Amino acid sequence: MLKVQIKGQANQVTSFINKLQQRPEIEVDCHEKQWKGMYGRKDVEVTCYVRLFPETNIQRVSLLATNGKEIVIPMWDVLELELDDGKKIIAGKSFDIFGVR
């Protein structure tokens, strides 16, 4: 685990941390960050702990259908963003070998 100190304007620090958190191979933990005060151009300093996971080319995204069945989609270059309400946005590349060209 790495300890990273980020210093700069609040809006830039927040943007940088958000971009780091979108990467599936990086886990970011910033306990000190006060989201309510992290806006505008005032200078802030945040200490984060970053864990790097080995990067894999393909990730399996699992969805649970309303009928209880699991749908598994292999995806490349996956980006994942978790919203405040617990919902997740997942983006990536996939293809259907049986699809029409």
C-alpha positions as a printed NumPy array, in Angstrom:
array([[  0.   ,   0.   ,   0.   ],
       [  1.234,   3.48 ,  -0.856],
       [  0.706,   6.644,   1.173],
       [  0.071,   9.577,  -1.146],
       [ -0.194,  13.209,  -0.112],
       [ -2.17 ,  15.384,  -2.523],
       [ -1.973,  19.15 ,  -2.227],
       [ -3.583,  21.802,  -4.406],
       [ -6.807,  23.611,  -5.189],
       [ -9.827,  21.783,  -3.766],
       [-11.592,  21.351,  -7.105],
       [ -8.468,  19.878,  -8.731],
       [ -7.754,  17.568,  -5.775],
       [-11.336,  16.279,  -5.8  ],
       [-11.222,  15.714,  -9.56 ],
       [ -7.907,  13.855,  -9.296],
       [ -9.147,  11.567,  -6.504],
       [-12.363,  10.84 ,  -8.43 ],
       [-10.357,   9.859, -11.519],
       [ -8.173,   7.534,  -9.426],
       [-11.239,   5.887,  -7.889],
       [-12.636,   5.103, -11.358],
       [ -9.74 ,   2.782, -12.141],
       [-10.551,  -0.836, -11.203],
       [ -6.892,  -1.7  , -10.561],
       [ -6.523,   1.078,  -7.949],
       [ -8.147,   1.189,  -4.505],
       [ -8.107,   4.651,  -2.904],
       [ -8.829,   5.321,   0.771],
       [ -8.93 ,   8.988,   1.843],
       [-10.258,   9.113,   5.423],
       [ -9.33 ,  12.738,   6.006],
       [-11.18 ,  14.103,   3.012],
       [-14.132,  16.283,   3.994],
       [-16.336,  16.386,   0.878],
       [-18.308,  19.383,   2.139],
       [-15.171,  21.55 ,   2.212],
       [-13.644,  20.206,  -0.995],
       [-14.792,  22.744,  -3.542],
       [-13.584,  25.956,  -5.101],
       [-10.054,  27.226,  -5.474],
       [ -8.916,  27.179,  -1.847],
       [ -5.81 ,  25.123,  -1.136],
       [ -6.299,  21.774,   0.575],
       [ -4.071,  18.869,   1.533],
       [ -5.262,  15.269,   1.603],
       [ -3.45 ,  12.077,   2.59 ],
       [ -4.665,   8.938,   0.837],
       [ -3.687,   5.298,   0.982],
       [ -3.519,   3.66 ,  -2.437],
       [ -3.401,  -0.064,  -3.165],
       [ -2.487,  -1.256,  -6.65 ],
       [ -3.935,  -4.514,  -7.932],
       [ -2.494,  -6.396, -10.88 ],
       [ -4.103,  -5.149, -14.054],
       [ -6.089,  -7.709, -15.964],
       [ -7.241,  -7.219, -19.511],
       [-10.63 ,  -8.891, -19.129],
       [-13.035,  -8.497, -16.238],
       [-16.281, -10.362, -15.732],
       [-19.202,  -8.071, -14.929],
       [-22.068,  -9.91 , -13.224],
       [-25.645,  -8.657, -13.304],
       [-28.501, -10.221, -11.34 ],
       [-31.755, -10.321, -13.327],
       [-35.162,  -9.89 , -11.677],
       [-35.823, -13.622, -12.222],
       [-32.761, -14.448, -10.086],
       [-30.498, -15.541, -12.94 ],
       [-26.972, -14.173, -13.17 ],
       [-25.825, -12.576, -16.419],
       [-22.042, -12.515, -16.885],
       [-20.513, -10.13 , -19.437],
       [-16.758, -10.244, -20.162],
       [-15.48 ,  -6.68 , -20.654],
       [-12.198,  -4.983, -21.538],
       [-10.953,  -1.618, -20.227],
       [-13.555,  -1.513, -17.462],
       [-14.172,   1.731, -15.585],
       [-16.35 ,   1.626, -12.488],
       [-17.8  ,   4.564, -10.581],
       [-19.832,   4.241,  -7.4  ],
       [-22.366,   6.998,  -6.753],
       [-23.272,   8.342,  -3.311],
       [-26.536,   6.37 ,  -3.225],
       [-24.737,   3.016,  -3.672],
       [-25.484,   2.689,  -7.378],
       [-22.636,   1.842,  -9.753],
       [-21.876,   2.947, -13.286],
       [-19.826,   0.412, -15.241],
       [-18.336,   1.202, -18.645],
       [-16.133,  -0.919, -20.863],
       [-15.759,  -2.709, -24.157],
       [-17.478,  -5.946, -25.102],
       [-18.407,  -7.715, -28.311],
       [-20.794, -10.382, -29.517],
       [-19.105, -12.985, -31.719],
       [-22.51 , -13.856, -33.177],
       [-23.5  , -10.238, -33.838],
       [-24.172,  -8.887, -37.291],
       [-21.471,  -6.691, -38.799]])
